[in-house]
């Protein structure tokens, strides 16, 4: 892992480092609407956007497999082309697989959570734009898994069933043959009689080994199986011969192919192969499995905790009969405190620390990364990836939205390294973090990143949401995003990798609007002048490309220049919420980044009025946008917000401050309209021009 590539390698003084960094960021601001989007400098037209991606003239691929290149930060030698988007009426694509021997692909489009209108689609990437999809099956409940079976037929899953069909038939529905049909799905009854209309993890990922045996994910019914305290008994839903939170094994009859079920036929028998696995959406078998010693790997989606760095996700080496911890253990050996009594006696006594039943994770993965796809790469296009393990992280936190590459040994296992092993954290003050548990730094398998930067950049791209991965017969890597409704093809690219896009880029139009708000507010105008004279010109000029100030400017021009410079920097200012911006944390020395200005530790003591300057900066930010400052109500970790046309714009955590411009939105009953431009929680094409909307009950007065 070349972690030193995450930041500029500059020698010299702190001033030179800061100048280099912010000159580079200023260059981004100048070109983000032009060169990055394929527009000539000075062009006035907006770039075409599809599913939130700005589309320019550049392509990725060749011939009729050349697709519009999208700005995803990738390794040198790779590029990403946008094959399909929401314009192609994709709703919630979750998996993709190639039809053997044909340059066609089948896509499982789930439709969305709570839907029964899932579809299986046939994609012809050579067809003209707008004509690439054909519906094969409709009204499918939660389609997800897509696998080519040992008989070379295409297998798919719903929440309860696994079936095969011919995607090239004139009437694909007439070819459907169900081989399993009664697995726990969306609607289940727990052992205590409780009915659930929506189990937490109903999707069925599955894999065949080379003997035809079928391994199926049966996800847990809840996040953590926590019930009313004290919990004195094991999680009942994860026990018994049909345990959830497990991998089931179905063995075919002689010949290695499961027969089609006729009406009244029972499902083939199964055993619980492994337990304690919260949700096994990422499964990978080494081609030589089940020969002794070869890898069967699972990517575990761990329980939800509010801490961004806890718990870690896991790579588990699956062995028959072992227990992998859920819901009693997380990370390597941390007991879940809610199950203290369960871990004191019985079969799970000391499970996490001293019980032969438990198998600890083979390696940790970035916390909250949400691994939803895992495969070994085999293909001619990228020989540098041959045999390596690819893992897609779907999670929306700064540790997710990327594709990992692991070196593996001859048996398919990633290669662990001693602690500390560090991983990339997107758009963070500290851009890397070491794998840690409650015991401190721990060993883990290091990885490279095929896709490293997929954070949201307003106007350029949405936050990445990779789900399904597959390798085509020509070696190209295909993936689908559910939230962004895309199909993406990764191909070979020449030259150096493009410079990564900055974080939280704010459009020039938005900067103009915010500057106009300040100009119209007399008190904020005075605050800006005070801040410019007492802080910027006195302590900061020389460190930040002089804030754009030039000789001969009027006082008003100087104020406007300084304000626009600050608004263009990554995450410095979130109008209405000074506590969320880097301007405040850097000026006050809060957090991991260095204090601004250099040597500023002594200024509150040695310079009269300096502390009042910092308060003035907070007030400028707090009062920047006309409206009422309100907080997101406490409760679930995230609250969804929407655009005017009900487009989901993102999720915002509790306690964040927004500026409410309409408490009772005129054009959206039950909602409030608010303003929070270039927010790190904003996803996709939503803009303040149309407003953001959140349910009124999710807003409370600022504490």
C-alpha positions as CSV (number, residue, x, y, z in Angstrom):
1,X,0.0,0.0,0.0
2,X,1.4,3.3,-1.0
3,X,-0.2,5.4,1.8
4,X,2.3,8.2,1.1
5,X,0.4,8.9,-2.1
6,X,-2.6,10.3,-0.2
7,X,-1.0,13.7,0.3
8,X,1.6,15.9,-1.4
9,X,5.2,15.0,-0.7
10,X,6.6,18.5,-0.2
11,X,9.8,19.4,1.6
12,X,10.3,22.9,3.1
13,X,8.6,25.2,5.6
14,X,5.1,25.0,6.8
15,X,4.3,28.1,4.8
16,X,5.5,26.4,1.6
17,X,3.5,23.3,2.3
18,X,0.4,25.3,2.9
19,X,1.0,27.5,-0.2
20,X,1.4,24.4,-2.3
21,X,-1.7,22.7,-1.0
22,X,-4.0,25.7,-1.3
23,X,-2.7,26.8,-4.7
24,X,-3.5,23.3,-5.9
25,X,-7.0,23.4,-4.3
26,X,-7.5,26.9,-5.9
27,X,-6.6,25.4,-9.2
28,X,-9.3,22.8,-8.6
29,X,-11.8,25.5,-8.0
30,X,-10.9,27.2,-11.3
31,X,-11.1,24.1,-13.4
32,X,-13.8,22.0,-11.7
33,X,-16.5,23.3,-14.0
34,X,-14.3,23.1,-17.1
35,X,-11.4,20.7,-17.6
36,X,-12.7,18.0,-15.3
37,X,-16.0,17.9,-17.1
38,X,-14.6,18.1,-20.6
39,X,-15.6,21.7,-21.2
40,X,-13.3,24.3,-22.7
41,X,-12.1,27.0,-20.3
42,X,-14.6,29.8,-20.2
43,X,-17.4,27.7,-21.6
44,X,-20.7,28.8,-20.1
45,X,-22.8,25.7,-20.7
46,X,-23.3,23.3,-17.8
47,X,-22.0,19.7,-18.3
48,X,-24.4,16.9,-18.9
49,X,-25.1,15.0,-15.7
50,X,-26.3,11.4,-15.5
51,X,-27.1,9.9,-12.1
52,X,-25.1,12.8,-10.6
53,X,-22.0,12.2,-12.7
54,X,-20.8,15.1,-14.9
55,X,-20.2,13.8,-18.4
56,X,-17.7,15.3,-20.8
57,X,-16.0,14.4,-24.0
58,X,-13.6,11.8,-22.6
59,X,-14.3,8.1,-22.9
60,X,-13.1,5.0,-21.2
61,X,-12.7,1.9,-23.3
62,X,-12.5,1.4,-27.1
63,X,-14.7,0.8,-30.1
64,X,-18.4,0.3,-29.2
65,X,-17.3,-0.5,-25.6
66,X,-16.1,3.1,-25.2
67,X,-18.3,4.9,-22.6
68,X,-18.3,8.4,-21.1
69,X,-15.5,8.6,-18.6
70,X,-16.6,9.6,-15.1
71,X,-14.5,11.3,-12.5
72,X,-13.7,8.5,-10.0
73,X,-10.3,8.6,-8.3
74,X,-8.6,5.3,-9.5
75,X,-5.2,3.7,-9.7
76,X,-3.0,4.7,-12.6
77,X,-3.8,2.5,-15.6
78,X,-7.6,2.3,-14.9
79,X,-10.6,4.3,-15.9
80,X,-14.4,4.1,-15.3
81,X,-17.0,4.4,-18.0
82,X,-20.7,5.1,-17.4
83,X,-22.6,2.4,-19.3
84,X,-26.1,3.1,-17.9
85,X,-27.8,5.5,-15.5
86,X,-31.2,6.5,-14.1
87,X,-32.0,7.8,-17.6
88,X,-32.1,4.2,-18.6
89,X,-34.9,3.6,-16.0
90,X,-32.7,1.8,-13.6
91,X,-34.2,1.8,-10.2
92,X,-32.0,0.0,-7.7
93,X,-29.5,-2.3,-9.4
94,X,-27.8,-4.7,-7.1
95,X,-26.0,-7.4,-9.1
96,X,-24.5,-8.1,-12.6
97,X,-23.3,-11.2,-14.4
98,X,-22.2,-11.9,-18.0
99,X,-24.1,-14.4,-20.1
100,X,-21.5,-17.1,-20.9
101,X,-20.1,-16.8,-24.3
102,X,-22.1,-13.7,-25.1
103,X,-21.3,-10.0,-24.7
104,X,-24.5,-9.5,-22.8
105,X,-25.1,-9.1,-19.1
106,X,-28.0,-9.8,-16.7
107,X,-28.7,-7.2,-14.0
108,X,-30.8,-7.7,-10.8
109,X,-32.7,-4.5,-10.2
110,X,-34.3,-4.8,-6.8
111,X,-36.6,-1.7,-7.3
112,X,-35.9,-0.6,-3.7
113,X,-36.5,-1.7,-0.1
114,X,-40.1,-2.5,0.6
115,X,-40.8,-3.2,-3.1
116,X,-42.1,-6.2,-4.9
117,X,-41.4,-4.8,-8.4
118,X,-37.9,-6.1,-8.8
119,X,-36.7,-7.0,-12.3
120,X,-34.1,-9.0,-14.1
121,X,-32.8,-7.1,-17.1
122,X,-30.7,-8.0,-20.1
123,X,-28.0,-5.4,-20.9
124,X,-26.6,-5.2,-24.4
125,X,-23.6,-2.7,-24.0
126,X,-23.2,-2.5,-27.8
127,X,-26.7,-1.1,-28.4
128,X,-27.3,2.6,-28.8
129,X,-27.8,4.7,-25.6
130,X,-31.4,4.3,-24.5
131,X,-31.8,0.9,-26.1
132,X,-29.5,-1.2,-24.0
133,X,-32.0,-2.9,-21.7
134,X,-34.6,-5.6,-22.1
135,X,-36.9,-6.7,-19.3
136,X,-36.5,-10.5,-18.7
137,X,-38.5,-11.0,-15.5
138,X,-40.7,-8.5,-13.7
139,X,-42.6,-8.4,-10.3
140,X,-39.7,-10.2,-8.6
141,X,-39.4,-9.7,-4.9
142,X,-35.9,-8.6,-3.8
143,X,-33.8,-10.1,-6.6
144,X,-30.1,-10.1,-5.6
145,X,-27.8,-13.0,-6.3
146,X,-26.7,-13.8,-9.8
147,X,-24.4,-16.8,-10.4
148,X,-23.4,-19.0,-13.3
149,X,-23.9,-22.5,-12.0
150,X,-21.8,-25.6,-12.6
151,X,-24.2,-26.5,-15.5
152,X,-23.4,-23.1,-17.1
153,X,-26.9,-21.9,-16.5
154,X,-27.8,-18.6,-14.9
155,X,-29.1,-18.8,-11.3
156,X,-30.8,-15.9,-9.5
157,X,-32.3,-15.4,-6.0
158,X,-35.3,-13.7,-4.4
159,X,-35.7,-13.1,-0.7
160,X,-36.9,-16.7,-0.3
161,X,-36.0,-18.7,-3.4
162,X,-33.2,-19.6,-5.8
163,X,-34.0,-20.4,-9.4
164,X,-32.4,-20.8,-12.8
165,X,-33.7,-19.5,-16.2
166,X,-32.6,-18.8,-19.7
167,X,-32.1,-15.1,-20.3
168,X,-31.9,-15.5,-24.1
169,X,-35.2,-17.4,-24.5
170,X,-38.0,-15.7,-26.3
171,X,-40.1,-16.1,-23.1
172,X,-37.6,-16.2,-20.2
173,X,-40.4,-16.6,-17.6
174,X,-41.4,-20.0,-19.2
175,X,-37.8,-21.3,-18.6
176,X,-37.8,-20.5,-14.8
177,X,-36.9,-23.6,-12.7
178,X,-37.0,-23.1,-8.9
179,X,-34.5,-25.2,-6.9
180,X,-35.1,-23.8,-3.4
181,X,-38.3,-21.9,-2.4
182,X,-38.8,-21.7,1.4
183,X,-35.9,-19.9,3.0
184,X,-36.5,-17.1,5.6
185,X,-37.3,-14.0,3.6
186,X,-38.8,-10.6,4.3
187,X,-41.7,-11.7,6.4
188,X,-40.7,-14.2,9.1
189,X,-42.0,-15.5,12.5
190,X,-39.4,-15.5,15.3
191,X,-39.1,-18.5,17.7
192,X,-41.0,-16.5,20.3
193,X,-43.9,-15.9,17.9
194,X,-43.1,-12.4,17.0
195,X,-44.0,-11.5,13.4
196,X,-41.6,-9.4,11.3
197,X,-43.0,-7.9,8.1
198,X,-39.5,-6.8,7.1
199,X,-36.5,-8.8,8.3
200,X,-33.4,-6.8,8.5
201,X,-31.3,-8.8,6.1
202,X,-33.6,-10.8,3.7
203,X,-31.3,-10.8,0.6
204,X,-29.9,-14.1,-0.6
205,X,-26.3,-14.1,-1.8
206,X,-25.1,-17.6,-2.8
207,X,-22.1,-19.4,-4.4
208,X,-21.5,-22.8,-5.9
209,X,-18.3,-24.7,-5.3
210,X,-16.8,-26.8,-8.1
211,X,-18.6,-29.9,-7.0
212,X,-22.0,-28.3,-7.3
213,X,-22.6,-27.7,-3.6
214,X,-24.6,-24.5,-2.9
215,X,-23.8,-22.1,-0.1
216,X,-26.5,-19.5,0.8
217,X,-26.4,-16.4,3.0
218,X,-29.3,-16.4,5.5
219,X,-28.9,-13.0,7.1
220,X,-29.8,-12.0,10.6
221,X,-33.3,-10.7,11.4
222,X,-32.0,-7.6,13.2
223,X,-28.9,-5.5,13.7
224,X,-27.8,-7.1,17.0
225,X,-30.6,-9.3,18.4
226,X,-30.8,-7.1,21.5
227,X,-34.0,-7.5,23.5
228,X,-35.2,-6.2,26.9
229,X,-32.4,-6.5,29.5
230,X,-31.2,-8.6,31.1
231,X,-30.5,-10.9,28.2
232,X,-29.9,-14.4,29.7
233,X,-30.5,-16.7,26.7
234,X,-28.8,-17.0,23.3
235,X,-30.3,-15.2,20.3
236,X,-33.1,-17.7,19.4
237,X,-33.3,-16.7,15.8
238,X,-29.6,-17.7,15.3
239,X,-30.0,-21.2,16.8
240,X,-31.3,-24.5,15.6
241,X,-31.3,-26.3,12.2
242,X,-32.7,-23.3,10.3
243,X,-30.6,-20.6,12.1
244,X,-30.5,-17.1,10.7
245,X,-27.2,-15.2,10.7
246,X,-25.6,-18.2,9.1
247,X,-24.5,-19.8,5.9
248,X,-26.6,-22.8,4.8
249,X,-25.2,-25.6,2.7
250,X,-27.3,-27.5,0.1
251,X,-25.8,-30.6,-1.5
252,X,-27.0,-31.7,-4.9
253,X,-27.8,-35.3,-5.9
254,X,-25.4,-37.4,-7.9
255,X,-24.5,-35.5,-11.1
256,X,-24.0,-32.2,-9.2
257,X,-27.2,-30.4,-10.4
258,X,-30.2,-29.6,-8.3
259,X,-33.5,-30.8,-9.9
260,X,-36.3,-28.3,-10.6
261,X,-39.0,-28.4,-7.9
262,X,-42.5,-29.5,-8.9
263,X,-45.6,-28.3,-7.0
264,X,-45.6,-30.0,-3.6
265,X,-42.0,-31.0,-3.7
266,X,-40.1,-30.2,-0.5
267,X,-36.9,-28.1,-0.6
268,X,-33.7,-30.0,-0.8
269,X,-32.2,-30.7,2.7
270,X,-29.7,-28.3,4.1
271,X,-27.3,-28.0,7.0
272,X,-26.1,-24.9,8.8
273,X,-22.5,-24.8,7.6
274,X,-21.4,-21.8,9.7
275,X,-23.0,-19.5,12.3
276,X,-22.7,-16.1,13.9
277,X,-22.4,-14.3,10.6
278,X,-24.6,-11.2,10.6
279,X,-25.0,-10.8,6.9
280,X,-22.8,-12.6,4.3
281,X,-23.4,-10.5,1.2
282,X,-19.7,-10.9,0.1
283,X,-18.8,-14.5,-0.5
284,X,-15.8,-15.8,-2.5
285,X,-14.5,-19.4,-3.1
286,X,-11.0,-20.1,-4.3
287,X,-11.3,-22.1,-7.6
288,X,-9.7,-25.1,-5.9
289,X,-12.2,-25.1,-2.9
290,X,-13.2,-27.6,-1.4
291,X,-9.8,-29.1,-1.6
292,X,-8.1,-29.0,1.8
293,X,-6.5,-25.7,2.7
294,X,-8.2,-23.5,0.0
295,X,-10.1,-20.3,0.9
296,X,-13.8,-19.9,1.5
297,X,-14.0,-16.2,2.4
298,X,-16.8,-14.1,3.7
299,X,-17.0,-10.3,4.1
300,X,-18.9,-9.5,7.3
301,X,-21.2,-6.4,7.7
302,X,-20.7,-5.8,11.4
303,X,-23.3,-4.4,13.9
304,X,-24.1,-0.7,13.8
305,X,-22.4,1.6,16.3
306,X,-22.3,5.4,16.2
307,X,-18.5,5.5,16.5
308,X,-17.1,5.9,13.0
309,X,-14.1,3.6,13.8
310,X,-16.0,0.9,15.7
311,X,-16.7,-1.9,15.0
312,X,-14.5,-3.0,12.1
313,X,-15.9,-5.0,9.3
314,X,-14.3,-8.5,8.8
315,X,-12.9,-11.0,6.4
316,X,-13.8,-14.4,7.8
317,X,-12.2,-17.7,6.7
318,X,-15.2,-20.0,6.7
319,X,-14.9,-23.5,8.1
320,X,-17.8,-25.9,8.7
321,X,-19.2,-26.0,12.2
322,X,-17.6,-22.8,13.5
323,X,-19.2,-19.8,15.1
324,X,-18.1,-16.4,14.0
325,X,-19.4,-14.3,16.9
326,X,-22.6,-12.5,16.0
327,X,-24.3,-11.1,18.1
328,X,-22.0,-12.0,21.0
329,X,-18.6,-10.7,19.8
330,X,-17.3,-8.0,17.4
331,X,-13.9,-6.9,16.1
332,X,-11.5,-9.7,17.0
333,X,-12.6,-10.6,20.5
334,X,-14.7,-7.8,22.0
335,X,-17.7,-9.1,23.9
336,X,-21.0,-7.4,23.2
337,X,-21.9,-5.9,26.6
338,X,-25.6,-6.7,26.2
339,X,-24.8,-10.5,26.2
340,X,-22.7,-10.5,29.3
341,X,-24.9,-13.1,31.0
342,X,-25.0,-15.4,27.9
343,X,-21.2,-15.4,27.8
344,X,-20.9,-16.5,31.5
345,X,-22.2,-20.0,31.1
346,X,-23.5,-22.6,28.6
347,X,-22.4,-23.3,25.1
348,X,-21.3,-19.7,24.6
349,X,-19.3,-19.3,27.8
350,X,-16.2,-17.1,27.1
351,X,-17.1,-17.4,23.4
352,X,-15.1,-14.4,22.3
353,X,-11.9,-15.2,24.2
354,X,-11.6,-18.8,25.2
355,X,-14.0,-21.1,23.4
356,X,-13.0,-23.6,20.7
357,X,-16.3,-23.0,18.9
358,X,-15.4,-19.4,18.0
359,X,-13.3,-18.5,15.0
360,X,-12.0,-15.0,15.1
361,X,-11.9,-12.9,11.9
362,X,-9.1,-13.7,9.5
363,X,-8.6,-10.0,9.1
364,X,-10.4,-6.7,9.9
365,X,-11.6,-4.4,7.2
366,X,-12.4,-0.7,7.4
367,X,-15.3,-0.1,9.9
368,X,-18.7,0.5,8.5
369,X,-17.4,-0.2,5.0
370,X,-20.2,-2.6,4.2
371,X,-18.6,-5.2,2.0
372,X,-21.3,-6.3,-0.5
373,X,-19.2,-7.9,-3.2
374,X,-16.1,-10.1,-3.2
375,X,-14.3,-12.0,-6.0
376,X,-11.0,-13.3,-7.3
377,X,-9.9,-11.5,-10.4
378,X,-9.0,-13.7,-13.4
379,X,-8.7,-11.9,-16.7
380,X,-6.2,-10.8,-19.4
381,X,-6.9,-7.1,-19.3
382,X,-5.3,-6.4,-15.9
383,X,-2.4,-8.9,-15.4
384,X,-1.4,-6.9,-12.3
385,X,-4.6,-8.0,-10.7
386,X,-4.4,-11.7,-11.6
387,X,-5.5,-13.9,-8.8
388,X,-6.0,-11.0,-6.4
389,X,-9.1,-10.5,-4.2
390,X,-11.4,-7.6,-5.0
391,X,-13.8,-6.3,-2.4
392,X,-16.4,-3.6,-3.0
393,X,-17.3,-1.4,0.0
394,X,-20.8,0.1,-0.2
395,X,-20.9,2.0,3.1
396,X,-21.7,5.7,3.1
397,X,-19.3,6.7,5.9
398,X,-15.8,8.0,5.1
399,X,-14.5,4.5,5.3
400,X,-16.8,3.1,2.6
401,X,-17.4,3.9,-1.1
402,X,-14.4,2.2,-2.7
403,X,-13.0,-1.0,-4.2
404,X,-10.2,-2.8,-2.4
405,X,-7.5,-5.1,-3.8
406,X,-5.8,-7.7,-1.6
407,X,-2.7,-9.7,-2.4
408,X,-3.4,-13.3,-1.6
409,X,-1.3,-16.5,-1.0
410,X,-1.4,-19.6,-3.2
411,X,-4.5,-20.8,-1.3
412,X,-6.4,-17.5,-1.8
413,X,-6.0,-16.0,1.7
414,X,-5.1,-12.3,2.1
415,X,-1.6,-11.8,3.5
416,X,-1.7,-10.3,7.1
417,X,0.9,-7.8,8.3
418,X,1.8,-6.9,11.8
419,X,0.3,-3.8,13.5
420,X,-0.1,-1.0,12.8
421,X,-1.8,-1.4,9.4
422,X,-3.4,1.7,8.2
423,X,-6.3,2.4,5.9
424,X,-7.6,5.5,4.0
425,X,-10.4,7.7,5.4
426,X,-12.0,9.9,2.9
427,X,-12.0,13.7,3.4
428,X,-10.8,13.5,7.0
429,X,-8.4,15.6,8.9
430,X,-6.3,12.5,9.5
431,X,-6.4,10.8,6.1
432,X,-5.4,7.4,7.5
433,X,-6.3,5.4,10.5
434,X,-4.9,2.2,11.9
435,X,-6.9,-1.0,12.5
436,X,-7.8,-0.9,16.2
437,X,-9.8,-2.8,18.7
438,X,-10.4,-2.1,22.4
439,X,-6.9,-3.7,22.9
440,X,-5.2,-1.2,20.6
441,X,-3.6,-1.6,17.2
442,X,-3.9,-5.1,15.6
443,X,-2.5,-7.0,12.7
444,X,-4.6,-7.0,9.5
445,X,-4.3,-7.8,5.8
446,X,-3.1,-4.6,4.0
447,X,-4.8,-3.7,0.7
448,X,-4.4,-1.4,-2.2
449,X,-7.4,0.6,-3.6
450,X,-8.6,0.2,-7.2
451,X,-11.1,3.0,-6.4
452,X,-9.9,5.1,-3.6
453,X,-11.7,8.5,-3.9
454,X,-15.4,8.2,-4.4
455,X,-16.6,10.9,-2.0
456,X,-19.3,13.2,-3.2
457,X,-18.2,16.2,-5.1
458,X,-21.1,18.6,-5.8
459,X,-21.5,19.1,-9.6
460,X,-19.0,16.3,-10.4
461,X,-20.1,13.1,-8.9
462,X,-22.3,11.5,-6.2
463,X,-20.8,9.5,-3.4
464,X,-20.0,6.0,-4.7
465,X,-22.4,3.1,-3.8
466,X,-20.9,-0.1,-5.3
467,X,-22.8,-3.3,-4.9
468,X,-22.4,-6.0,-7.5
469,X,-19.0,-6.8,-9.1
470,X,-18.2,-9.1,-11.9
471,X,-15.3,-9.8,-14.3
472,X,-16.2,-10.0,-18.0
473,X,-14.7,-12.6,-20.3
474,X,-12.5,-9.8,-21.8
475,X,-11.1,-9.0,-18.3
476,X,-13.0,-5.8,-17.8
477,X,-14.5,-5.2,-14.4
478,X,-18.2,-4.3,-14.3
479,X,-20.0,-2.9,-11.2
480,X,-23.4,-1.6,-10.4
481,X,-24.4,1.1,-7.9
482,X,-27.8,0.9,-6.3
483,X,-28.3,4.5,-4.9
484,X,-26.9,6.2,-8.0
485,X,-28.7,3.8,-10.4
486,X,-25.6,3.1,-12.6
487,X,-23.8,0.4,-14.5
488,X,-20.0,1.1,-14.7
489,X,-17.3,-0.6,-16.7
490,X,-13.6,-0.4,-15.6
491,X,-11.1,-0.6,-18.5
492,X,-7.4,0.1,-19.1
493,X,-6.3,3.7,-19.3
494,X,-3.0,5.2,-20.4
495,X,-0.9,7.8,-18.7
496,X,-0.8,8.9,-15.1
497,X,-3.9,8.8,-12.9
498,X,-5.8,12.1,-12.9
499,X,-5.3,14.3,-9.8
500,X,-7.9,13.3,-7.2
501,X,-10.9,15.5,-6.9
502,X,-11.1,17.7,-3.8
503,X,-13.6,17.2,-1.1
504,X,-16.8,19.2,-0.7
505,X,-16.3,21.4,-3.8
506,X,-18.8,24.3,-3.9
507,X,-20.0,25.6,-7.2
508,X,-19.3,29.1,-8.3
509,X,-23.0,29.9,-8.5
510,X,-23.4,28.8,-4.9
511,X,-20.4,31.0,-3.9
512,X,-22.0,33.9,-5.7
513,X,-25.3,33.4,-3.8
514,X,-23.6,33.2,-0.4
515,X,-21.5,36.3,-1.1
516,X,-24.7,38.1,-2.0
517,X,-26.4,37.1,1.3
518,X,-23.4,38.5,3.2
519,X,-23.4,41.7,1.1
520,X,-27.1,42.4,1.9
521,X,-26.6,42.0,5.7
522,X,-25.0,45.1,7.2
523,X,-23.9,43.4,10.4
524,X,-22.3,40.5,8.5
525,X,-20.6,43.0,6.3
526,X,-19.0,44.6,9.4
527,X,-18.0,41.2,10.7
528,X,-16.4,40.3,7.4
529,X,-14.4,43.5,7.3
530,X,-13.3,43.0,10.9
531,X,-12.2,39.4,10.2
532,X,-10.4,40.4,7.0
533,X,-8.4,43.2,8.7
534,X,-7.8,41.6,12.1
535,X,-7.1,38.0,11.1
536,X,-6.6,37.4,7.4
537,X,-4.4,40.4,6.5
538,X,-2.6,40.4,9.8
539,X,-1.9,36.6,10.3
540,X,-2.8,34.6,7.2
541,X,-1.6,36.3,4.1
542,X,1.4,34.4,2.8
543,X,0.1,31.0,3.9
544,X,-2.9,30.7,1.6
545,X,-2.0,32.1,-1.8
546,X,-2.7,35.6,-0.2
547,X,-6.4,34.7,-0.2
548,X,-6.6,36.1,-3.7
549,X,-5.9,39.7,-2.5
550,X,-4.3,42.0,-5.0
551,X,-2.9,45.5,-4.9
552,X,-5.3,48.3,-5.8
553,X,-8.5,46.6,-4.7
554,X,-11.1,48.6,-2.8
555,X,-12.1,47.7,0.7
556,X,-15.3,46.1,-0.6
557,X,-13.4,44.2,-3.2
558,X,-11.0,42.9,-0.6
559,X,-13.9,41.7,1.6
560,X,-15.5,39.9,-1.4
561,X,-12.2,38.3,-2.4
562,X,-11.5,37.0,1.1
563,X,-15.0,35.6,1.5
564,X,-15.0,33.9,-1.9
565,X,-11.6,32.3,-1.1
566,X,-12.9,30.9,2.2
567,X,-16.1,29.6,0.6
568,X,-14.2,27.8,-2.1
569,X,-12.0,25.8,0.3
570,X,-12.9,22.3,1.1
571,X,-15.1,22.1,4.1
572,X,-14.0,25.4,5.7
573,X,-17.5,26.8,6.0
574,X,-21.0,25.3,6.3
575,X,-23.3,28.3,6.5
576,X,-25.4,28.4,9.6
577,X,-23.3,25.8,11.4
578,X,-19.9,27.1,12.4
579,X,-19.2,24.0,14.5
580,X,-19.1,21.8,11.5
581,X,-16.5,23.7,9.4
582,X,-12.8,23.5,9.3
583,X,-12.5,27.3,9.7
584,X,-13.5,27.0,13.3
585,X,-11.6,23.9,14.2
586,X,-8.4,25.1,12.6
587,X,-8.6,28.6,14.1
588,X,-9.3,27.2,17.6
589,X,-7.0,24.1,17.4
590,X,-9.8,21.6,17.7
591,X,-9.2,18.1,16.3
592,X,-6.3,16.5,14.5
593,X,-5.3,19.2,12.0
594,X,-2.7,21.9,12.7
595,X,-3.8,25.2,14.2
596,X,-4.2,28.2,11.9
597,X,-2.3,30.5,11.7
598,X,1.0,28.7,12.5
599,X,2.1,29.6,16.0
600,X,-1.3,30.8,16.8
601,X,-1.4,29.1,20.2
602,X,-0.2,32.2,21.9
603,X,-2.4,34.8,20.1
604,X,-5.4,34.6,22.5
605,X,-2.9,35.6,25.3
606,X,-0.7,38.1,23.5
607,X,-3.1,39.9,21.2
608,X,-6.0,41.9,22.7
609,X,-9.2,41.1,21.0
610,X,-8.0,38.0,19.2
611,X,-10.6,35.7,21.0
612,X,-13.3,38.2,19.9
613,X,-12.1,37.7,16.3
614,X,-12.7,34.0,16.6
615,X,-16.2,34.6,17.9
616,X,-16.7,37.1,15.0
617,X,-15.8,34.3,12.5
618,X,-18.4,32.0,14.2
619,X,-21.1,34.7,14.0
620,X,-20.3,35.4,10.3
621,X,-20.8,31.7,9.5
622,X,-23.9,31.3,11.8
623,X,-25.7,34.4,10.3
624,X,-24.6,33.9,6.7
625,X,-27.9,32.6,5.3
626,X,-31.2,34.3,6.2
627,X,-33.5,32.0,8.1
628,X,-33.8,30.1,11.4
629,X,-31.1,27.9,12.7
630,X,-32.4,24.5,13.8
631,X,-30.9,21.1,14.8
632,X,-31.6,17.7,13.4
633,X,-33.5,15.8,16.2
634,X,-31.7,13.0,18.1
635,X,-32.7,9.5,17.2
636,X,-31.4,7.2,14.4
637,X,-27.9,8.0,13.3
638,X,-29.1,9.5,10.0
639,X,-32.2,11.4,8.8
640,X,-33.1,11.4,5.2
641,X,-33.7,14.7,3.3
642,X,-35.1,15.2,-0.1
643,X,-35.4,17.5,-3.1
644,X,-38.5,19.4,-4.2
645,X,-39.5,16.5,-6.5
646,X,-39.0,13.8,-3.7
647,X,-35.5,12.9,-4.9
648,X,-33.5,11.6,-2.0
649,X,-30.6,14.0,-1.5
650,X,-28.8,12.3,1.4
651,X,-28.9,11.6,5.1
652,X,-27.8,14.0,7.9
653,X,-26.8,13.0,11.4
654,X,-28.6,14.1,14.6
655,X,-27.5,17.4,16.1
656,X,-26.3,18.9,12.8
657,X,-27.5,22.5,12.4
658,X,-29.4,23.7,9.3
659,X,-30.8,27.0,8.3
660,X,-34.6,26.7,7.9
661,X,-36.0,29.0,5.3
662,X,-39.6,27.7,5.5
663,X,-40.7,25.9,8.7
664,X,-43.8,24.8,6.9
665,X,-42.8,24.3,3.3
666,X,-45.3,26.0,1.0
667,X,-44.9,23.3,-1.8
668,X,-44.3,20.3,0.4
669,X,-46.8,19.8,3.3
670,X,-45.4,18.2,6.4
671,X,-41.8,19.2,5.5
672,X,-39.5,22.1,6.3
673,X,-37.2,23.6,3.7
674,X,-33.6,24.3,4.6
675,X,-30.3,25.5,3.2
676,X,-27.0,23.8,3.7
677,X,-24.9,24.0,0.5
678,X,-22.0,21.6,-0.4
679,X,-22.7,19.5,2.7
680,X,-20.7,16.3,3.2
681,X,-24.0,14.5,3.7
682,X,-25.4,15.6,0.3
683,X,-25.5,13.0,-2.4
684,X,-26.1,13.4,-6.1
685,X,-27.5,16.3,-8.1
686,X,-29.6,17.9,-5.5
687,X,-29.0,21.7,-5.2
688,X,-30.1,24.6,-3.1
689,X,-31.7,26.1,-6.1
690,X,-34.5,23.7,-5.6
691,X,-34.1,23.5,-1.8
692,X,-33.7,20.6,0.5
693,X,-36.7,19.3,2.5
694,X,-36.8,17.3,5.7
695,X,-39.8,16.2,7.8
696,X,-40.8,18.9,10.3
697,X,-40.7,16.6,13.2
698,X,-37.0,16.0,12.7
699,X,-36.1,19.6,13.5
700,X,-35.7,21.1,17.0
701,X,-34.4,24.4,18.2
702,X,-30.7,24.8,18.4
703,X,-29.5,23.8,21.9
